[in-house]
Amino acid sequence: MGVVPLAKITGSLATVALFLSIGKTSRQISDLPKEAYYLVLMIILLFVSAVFSPVWKGGAINTVLDFSKMLVAWLMTFLLVTSLRRLRRIMFVQSASVAIISCVAIVKGYSVPRLEGVLGGVYSNPNDFSFAIVLSLPFCLIFLLLAKNGLRKMAWGVGILTMMAVLFLTASRGGFINLIISGTVLLWQLGVKGKRTYLIAGALLVSLVLFSVAGKDLKVRLNGMFSSGNSDEQDSAHASYEERRQLMIKAKDAILRYPLFGVGAGDFEVYSGVWHEVHMEYLQIAAEGGIPVLILYLLFFGRGFANLRALGQRHLDDETVLFVGALRSSLVGFVVGACFAPEAYQFFSYFTVCYTSVLFAITQERAPSQLPAQPAASLLKSPLRFSPRVS
């Protein structure tokens, strides 16, 4: 199957489906939220920056073409996912796939010495792999809480343990910091506000055990951020830290030289002179797309948080409240993790914003009689009581 361009076939069919579905769904193009327009403008400007790239026009155009596939999926998700049941299903697909890929990576992955995935693409790089895991972990925990029988709970529990073990084995410093921030937000939402103290105790115990068992290389790389000379591995980690610091300086130089259109999407590797990306997403998008793209980028993700704030002021059922907590954790983890990773063109974070848009639209479309009497803030503190799903 390696010779079959499955991604291109799927993308083409999805594009056709998008155009055929216009006017036939309960949501119309006119219902698109502001963040959708920010995303469209951002991609248009990235194409413009690619045309004016001073480094490599062809490479930049190919990068934007590949990234623009995400827009098709984003728009289709918003237009077609019109119920909590459908949203839950698409979140399930994302979460379960990352969990399964993590299991496969444990069995068949390549460790050199950092664990890599087995599928290529976003899973081939340890840093990208760990980023995808952290952004999906909150959803996995929600599905664990919502599982109705022991077998499903066990499956999600094994998946979560495997994903965390893989994250430690990737020895990604950015992924580890991302996990701490995202996990803290999630445990605050579900453990403290939701009065599930067992989640806090369990998370701390599991993290300590896995770190002691699978975190040897990660510990060395973390120590390498502050010193060198104790071992070859620590010297390598310290050299990596210094190189990334120099790349940030180089990215600032690119922003000052090309503030309007940048050097072109994906072209900073060439511009850097060492064929490495800058490990800070905000610098990456500004250096490659220009300051206008960075502004749209920040506005886009800001809308995700605005949607969650608006949802927090509404009357929500218990299940929706849990997903709001997971989405907030994932978004906060992304915003912080973006300071340590070059993930400007990875799809997961954009889909998270899409989920907030879809969830907000679903709550707006519900009739007043279908809403529970308690506000979302109080439901976080109450035990799970499930109301009928609204299709």
C-alpha positions as CSV (number, residue, x, y, z in Angstrom):
1,M,0.0,0.0,0.0
2,G,3.0,2.2,0.2
3,V,2.8,3.2,-3.5
4,V,-0.8,4.2,-3.2
5,P,-1.2,8.0,-2.4
6,L,-3.9,7.4,0.2
7,A,-3.6,11.0,1.6
8,K,-4.1,12.6,-1.8
9,I,-7.0,10.3,-2.6
10,T,-8.7,11.0,0.7
11,G,-8.0,14.7,0.4
12,S,-9.5,14.8,-3.1
13,L,-12.6,13.0,-2.1
14,A,-13.0,15.2,0.9
15,T,-12.7,18.3,-1.3
16,V,-15.4,17.0,-3.7
17,A,-17.6,16.1,-0.7
18,L,-17.2,19.6,0.7
19,F,-18.4,21.3,-2.4
20,L,-21.3,18.8,-2.9
21,S,-22.5,19.3,0.6
22,I,-22.7,23.1,0.4
23,G,-26.4,24.1,0.8
24,K,-27.4,20.6,1.9
25,T,-26.5,20.8,5.6
26,S,-28.1,22.5,8.6
27,R,-25.1,24.8,8.7
28,Q,-24.2,27.1,5.7
29,I,-21.0,28.9,4.7
30,S,-22.6,32.1,6.1
31,D,-22.5,30.4,9.6
32,L,-18.7,30.0,9.6
33,P,-17.2,31.6,12.7
34,K,-14.5,34.3,12.7
35,E,-11.7,31.8,13.2
36,A,-12.5,30.2,9.9
37,Y,-12.0,33.5,8.1
38,Y,-8.7,34.1,10.0
39,L,-7.5,30.6,8.8
40,V,-8.5,31.3,5.2
41,L,-6.7,34.6,5.2
42,M,-3.7,33.1,6.8
43,I,-3.4,30.4,4.1
44,I,-3.8,33.0,1.4
45,L,-1.0,35.2,2.9
46,L,1.2,32.1,3.1
47,F,0.7,31.5,-0.6
48,V,1.6,35.1,-1.3
49,S,4.7,34.8,0.9
50,A,5.7,31.7,-0.9
51,V,5.5,33.5,-4.3
52,F,7.7,36.3,-2.9
53,S,10.1,33.9,-1.1
54,P,13.7,35.1,-1.3
55,V,14.9,31.6,-0.5
56,W,12.9,28.8,-2.3
57,K,9.6,29.6,-4.0
58,G,8.8,26.0,-5.1
59,G,9.5,24.5,-1.6
60,A,7.4,27.1,0.1
61,I,4.5,26.6,-2.3
62,N,4.6,22.8,-1.8
63,T,4.6,23.4,2.0
64,V,1.5,25.7,1.8
65,L,-0.3,23.3,-0.5
66,D,0.2,20.4,1.9
67,F,-0.8,22.6,4.9
68,S,-4.0,23.9,3.0
69,K,-5.4,20.3,3.1
70,M,-6.1,21.0,6.7
71,L,-8.5,23.8,5.7
72,V,-10.7,21.4,3.8
73,A,-11.0,19.1,6.8
74,W,-11.6,22.1,9.1
75,L,-14.5,23.4,7.0
76,M,-16.0,20.0,6.6
77,T,-15.8,19.3,10.3
78,F,-17.6,22.6,11.1
79,L,-20.3,22.2,8.5
80,L,-21.1,18.5,9.0
81,V,-20.5,17.8,12.7
82,T,-23.8,19.2,14.0
83,S,-24.4,17.1,17.2
84,L,-22.4,16.2,20.3
85,R,-22.6,12.6,19.2
86,R,-20.8,13.3,15.9
87,L,-18.2,15.5,17.7
88,R,-17.6,12.8,20.2
89,R,-17.1,10.3,17.4
90,I,-14.5,12.4,15.6
91,M,-12.6,13.1,18.8
92,F,-12.7,9.3,19.4
93,V,-11.1,8.6,16.1
94,Q,-8.3,11.1,16.7
95,S,-7.6,9.9,20.3
96,A,-7.9,6.2,19.6
97,S,-5.6,6.4,16.5
98,V,-2.8,8.2,18.5
99,A,-3.2,5.6,21.3
100,I,-2.9,2.7,18.8
101,I,0.0,4.2,17.0
102,S,1.7,4.6,20.4
103,C,1.2,0.9,21.1
104,V,2.7,0.0,17.7
105,A,5.6,2.3,18.3
106,I,6.4,0.5,21.6
107,V,6.5,-2.8,19.7
108,K,8.0,-1.9,16.4
109,G,9.4,1.7,16.9
110,Y,13.0,2.7,16.3
111,S,15.1,4.0,19.2
112,V,18.2,5.9,18.2
113,P,18.3,6.3,21.2
114,R,15.1,8.4,21.1
115,L,11.9,6.5,20.2
116,E,10.4,7.4,16.8
117,G,7.1,6.4,15.3
118,V,6.6,3.8,12.5
119,L,4.3,5.6,10.1
120,G,6.4,8.5,8.9
121,G,5.1,12.0,8.6
122,V,4.2,13.6,11.9
123,Y,5.0,10.4,13.8
124,S,8.5,10.0,12.4
125,N,10.0,12.8,14.5
126,P,10.2,12.3,18.2
127,N,9.3,15.9,19.0
128,D,6.3,15.9,16.6
129,F,5.2,12.5,18.0
130,S,5.3,13.7,21.6
131,F,3.4,16.8,20.6
132,A,0.6,14.8,19.0
133,I,0.4,12.6,22.1
134,V,0.1,15.5,24.6
135,L,-2.7,17.2,22.5
136,S,-4.7,13.9,22.4
137,L,-4.2,12.7,26.0
138,P,-6.9,15.0,27.5
139,F,-9.5,13.4,25.2
140,C,-8.3,9.9,26.1
141,L,-8.9,10.7,29.8
142,I,-12.4,12.0,29.1
143,F,-13.3,8.8,27.2
144,L,-11.9,6.8,30.1
145,L,-14.2,8.6,32.5
146,L,-17.2,8.2,30.1
147,A,-16.6,4.5,29.4
148,K,-19.6,2.4,30.7
149,N,-17.9,-0.9,31.2
150,G,-14.7,-2.3,32.6
151,L,-13.3,-3.5,29.3
152,R,-13.5,-0.1,27.7
153,K,-12.1,1.6,30.7
154,M,-9.2,-0.9,30.7
155,A,-8.5,-0.2,27.0
156,W,-8.4,3.5,27.5
157,G,-6.3,3.1,30.6
158,V,-3.7,1.0,28.7
159,G,-3.8,3.5,25.9
160,I,-3.1,6.4,28.2
161,L,-0.2,4.5,30.0
162,T,1.3,3.6,26.6
163,M,1.1,7.1,25.3
164,M,2.8,8.5,28.4
165,A,5.5,5.9,28.2
166,V,6.1,6.7,24.5
167,L,6.3,10.4,25.4
168,F,9.0,9.7,27.9
169,L,10.9,7.4,25.5
170,T,10.9,10.1,22.8
171,A,13.0,12.2,25.3
172,S,11.3,15.3,24.0
173,R,12.0,18.2,26.4
174,G,9.3,20.3,24.8
175,G,6.8,17.5,24.9
176,F,7.6,16.9,28.6
177,I,7.1,20.6,29.5
178,N,3.9,20.6,27.4
179,L,2.7,17.5,29.3
180,I,3.3,19.2,32.7
181,I,1.3,22.4,31.7
182,S,-1.5,20.6,29.9
183,G,-1.8,18.0,32.6
184,T,-1.9,20.6,35.3
185,V,-4.8,22.4,33.6
186,L,-6.6,19.1,33.0
187,L,-6.2,18.0,36.7
188,W,-7.3,21.4,37.9
189,Q,-10.5,21.2,35.8
190,L,-11.4,17.6,36.5
191,G,-9.5,16.9,39.8
192,V,-9.8,20.1,41.8
193,K,-13.0,21.7,40.4
194,G,-14.6,18.4,39.7
195,K,-13.6,17.0,43.1
196,R,-12.0,13.8,41.6
197,T,-8.9,13.8,43.8
198,Y,-8.1,10.2,42.8
199,L,-7.2,11.6,39.3
200,I,-4.5,13.8,40.8
201,A,-3.1,11.0,43.0
202,G,-3.2,8.6,40.1
203,A,-1.6,11.0,37.6
204,L,1.3,11.8,40.0
205,L,2.0,8.2,40.8
206,V,1.9,7.1,37.1
207,S,4.1,10.0,36.0
208,L,6.7,9.3,38.7
209,V,6.8,5.5,37.9
210,L,7.0,6.0,34.1
211,F,9.6,8.7,34.4
212,S,11.8,6.5,36.6
213,V,11.4,3.5,34.2
214,A,11.4,5.2,30.7
215,G,12.7,8.7,31.4
216,K,16.5,8.0,31.5
217,D,17.2,9.7,28.1
218,L,14.8,12.5,28.9
219,K,16.5,13.2,32.2
220,V,19.9,13.5,30.4
221,R,18.5,15.9,27.9
222,L,16.9,18.0,30.5
223,N,20.2,18.2,32.4
224,G,21.9,19.1,29.1
225,M,20.0,22.4,29.1
226,F,22.0,23.6,32.0
227,S,25.4,21.9,31.8
228,S,27.6,19.7,29.8
229,G,30.7,17.5,30.1
230,N,29.3,14.7,32.3
231,S,28.6,12.3,29.4
232,D,28.4,12.1,25.7
233,E,24.6,12.2,25.8
234,Q,24.6,15.3,28.0
235,D,27.1,17.0,25.7
236,S,24.9,16.2,22.8
237,A,21.8,17.5,24.6
238,H,23.6,20.7,25.6
239,A,24.8,21.2,22.0
240,S,21.2,20.8,20.8
241,Y,20.1,23.4,23.3
242,E,22.7,25.9,22.2
243,E,21.9,25.3,18.6
244,R,18.3,26.0,19.2
245,R,19.1,29.2,20.9
246,Q,21.2,30.3,17.9
247,L,18.3,29.4,15.6
248,M,16.0,31.6,17.6
249,I,18.4,34.5,17.0
250,K,18.5,33.6,13.3
251,A,14.7,33.6,13.2
252,K,14.6,37.1,14.7
253,D,17.0,38.2,12.0
254,A,14.7,36.8,9.3
255,I,11.7,38.7,10.8
256,L,13.6,42.0,10.8
257,R,14.8,41.5,7.2
258,Y,11.5,40.2,5.8
259,P,8.7,41.4,8.2
260,L,5.9,41.5,5.6
261,F,6.0,38.2,3.8
262,G,8.8,36.2,5.6
263,V,11.2,33.8,3.9
264,G,8.4,31.4,2.8
265,A,6.7,28.5,4.5
266,G,9.1,25.7,5.4
267,D,12.1,27.7,4.0
268,F,13.6,28.7,7.3
269,E,15.6,25.5,7.3
270,V,17.4,26.7,4.2
271,Y,17.7,30.3,5.5
272,S,19.2,29.1,8.8
273,G,22.2,27.6,6.9
274,V,22.2,24.5,9.1
275,W,18.9,22.9,7.7
276,H,17.2,23.0,11.1
277,E,13.8,24.5,12.1
278,V,13.5,27.1,14.9
279,H,12.0,25.3,17.9
280,M,9.5,28.1,18.7
281,E,6.3,28.1,16.8
282,Y,5.6,31.8,17.1
283,L,9.1,32.7,15.7
284,Q,8.6,30.0,13.0
285,I,5.3,31.4,11.7
286,A,6.6,35.0,11.8
287,A,9.9,34.2,10.1
288,E,8.3,32.1,7.4
289,G,5.0,33.9,6.8
290,G,5.6,37.4,8.0
291,I,4.2,39.5,10.8
292,P,0.6,39.7,9.2
293,V,0.4,35.9,9.3
294,L,1.6,35.8,12.9
295,I,-1.2,38.2,13.8
296,L,-3.9,36.1,12.1
297,Y,-2.3,33.0,13.7
298,L,-2.7,34.5,17.2
299,L,-6.2,35.7,16.4
300,F,-7.2,32.2,15.3
301,F,-6.1,30.5,18.4
302,G,-7.4,33.3,20.6
303,R,-10.9,32.5,19.2
304,G,-10.5,29.0,20.5
305,F,-10.1,30.3,24.0
306,A,-13.0,32.8,23.4
307,N,-15.2,29.9,22.5
308,L,-14.3,28.1,25.7
309,R,-15.0,31.1,27.8
310,A,-18.4,31.5,26.2
311,L,-19.2,27.9,26.7
312,G,-18.3,28.2,30.4
313,Q,-21.1,30.8,30.8
314,R,-23.7,28.5,29.3
315,H,-25.9,25.8,30.8
316,L,-24.3,22.5,29.7
317,D,-24.8,18.9,30.3
318,D,-22.2,16.8,32.2
319,E,-20.6,15.3,29.1
320,T,-20.2,18.6,27.4
321,V,-18.6,20.1,30.5
322,L,-16.0,17.3,30.4
323,F,-15.1,17.9,26.8
324,V,-14.8,21.7,27.5
325,G,-12.2,20.8,30.1
326,A,-10.3,18.6,27.8
327,L,-10.3,21.2,25.0
328,R,-9.1,23.9,27.4
329,S,-6.3,21.6,28.6
330,S,-5.3,20.7,25.0
331,L,-5.3,24.4,23.9
332,V,-3.3,25.6,26.9
333,G,-0.8,22.8,26.4
334,F,-0.4,23.8,22.7
335,V,0.1,27.5,23.5
336,V,2.8,26.7,26.0
337,G,4.3,23.8,24.0
338,A,4.5,26.0,20.9
339,C,7.3,27.9,22.7
340,F,9.5,24.8,22.5
341,A,8.5,23.2,19.2
342,P,8.2,24.0,15.4
343,E,4.7,22.8,15.0
344,A,3.2,25.7,13.0
345,Y,1.9,23.3,10.2
346,Q,0.8,20.3,12.3
347,F,-2.9,19.7,12.0
348,F,-3.8,18.6,15.6
349,S,-3.8,22.1,17.2
350,Y,-6.0,23.5,14.4
351,F,-8.5,20.7,14.8
352,T,-8.7,21.5,18.5
353,V,-9.8,25.0,17.7
354,C,-12.3,23.6,15.3
355,Y,-13.7,21.4,18.0
356,T,-14.3,24.5,20.2
357,S,-16.1,26.1,17.3
358,V,-18.3,23.1,16.7
359,L,-19.1,22.7,20.3
360,F,-20.1,26.3,20.7
361,A,-22.3,26.1,17.6
362,I,-24.0,23.0,18.9
363,T,-24.9,24.7,22.1
364,Q,-26.2,27.7,20.2
365,E,-28.4,25.5,18.1
366,R,-30.0,23.7,21.0
367,A,-33.5,24.8,22.0
368,P,-33.8,26.3,25.5
369,S,-35.9,23.4,26.6
370,Q,-33.1,21.0,25.8
371,L,-30.6,22.6,28.2
372,P,-30.1,21.5,31.8
373,A,-30.9,23.9,34.6
374,Q,-27.4,24.0,36.1
375,P,-24.5,26.2,34.8
376,A,-21.3,24.6,33.6
377,A,-19.3,25.9,36.6
378,S,-21.5,24.0,39.1
379,L,-21.5,20.8,37.0
380,L,-17.7,20.6,37.2
381,K,-18.2,20.0,40.9
382,S,-21.0,17.4,40.7
383,P,-20.8,13.7,39.9
384,L,-21.4,12.5,36.4
385,R,-25.1,12.5,35.5
386,F,-25.7,11.9,31.8
387,S,-28.6,13.5,30.0
388,P,-29.9,12.2,26.7
389,R,-27.8,13.0,23.7
390,V,-29.2,15.6,21.4
391,S,-28.8,14.8,17.7
